[in-house]
Amino acid sequence: MNKHYWLILVAFILMQLSPVVIMPVLIALGFDGSMEQLSGQSISVGFTIGFFIIVWLALRAKPNPKLQEGKADIPQTILWSIGGIFLAFFAQYAAALIETFAFGIEPGSENTDMIVGMANAAPFVIFVVAVLGPVIEEIVFRMVIFGALYKRFGFWIAALGSGFLFAVIHLDFEHLLVYLAMGVVFAWLYVKTKRIIVPIIAHVGINSFVMLVQVIFGEQLQDLMEQMEEMEQSIQLIVRGWLL
């Protein structure tokens, strides 16, 4: 890897650790909100700074020659960017079904619940998760890590290796397969089009949808789920009454 790629990895690691430094600074400046607000503000500051540094380094980095030939034109780029959102959704859904029926893992994610809690307390977190985070992650895991592995080992080792690291960084090990499947899709989109903007847009699209559903319609969905559970219980009681 060239020096800019190494600097991107260092910047990414420091960005992940930045709330440890930013939190005490916010407290020293008089921040008196809840822990969720403090965490959300710290992540927002750290990720915003990290975003500008990583994007600046990425623009200065020497392109991977193996991922330069045969770039998609503008219409193809738009088509695959939109189609990539649906491919990522399909991969996520398929992986979730495998987790549920093959391994007995219940749907839902503690990581997502934690992020939603911070987003409700500190709304800028929505923008961080929906836009800044995906841009940063695609530069780090697809352009840098996948690109370096792809140059030496080919698609599958590179896609699975970078996808596994992408899954691990989310610290949601129960749903490792879901993140891995999405990582492979984003890597495939990158190779297919030779444009990092395509997996970036697909990633932004799926994250934005999740945040929209979870944050804006979260309460309505919870009420709907409770109503469905009540209906299911009522139907079970009626069926039991008929059988008796």
Secondary structure, 3 states (H helix, E strand, C coil): CCHHHHHHHHHHHHHHHHHHHHHHHHHHCCCCCCHHHHHHHHHHHHHHHHHHHHHHHHHHCCCCHHHCCCCCCHHHHHHHHHHHHHHHHHHHHHHHHHHHHHHCCCCCCHHHHHHHHHHHHCCHHHHHHHHHHHHHHHHHHHHHHHHHHHHHHCHHHHHHHHHHHHHHHCCCHHHHHHHHHHHHHHHHHHHHHCCCHHHHHHHHHHHHHHHHHHHHCHHHHHHHHHHHHHHHHHHHHHHHHHHC
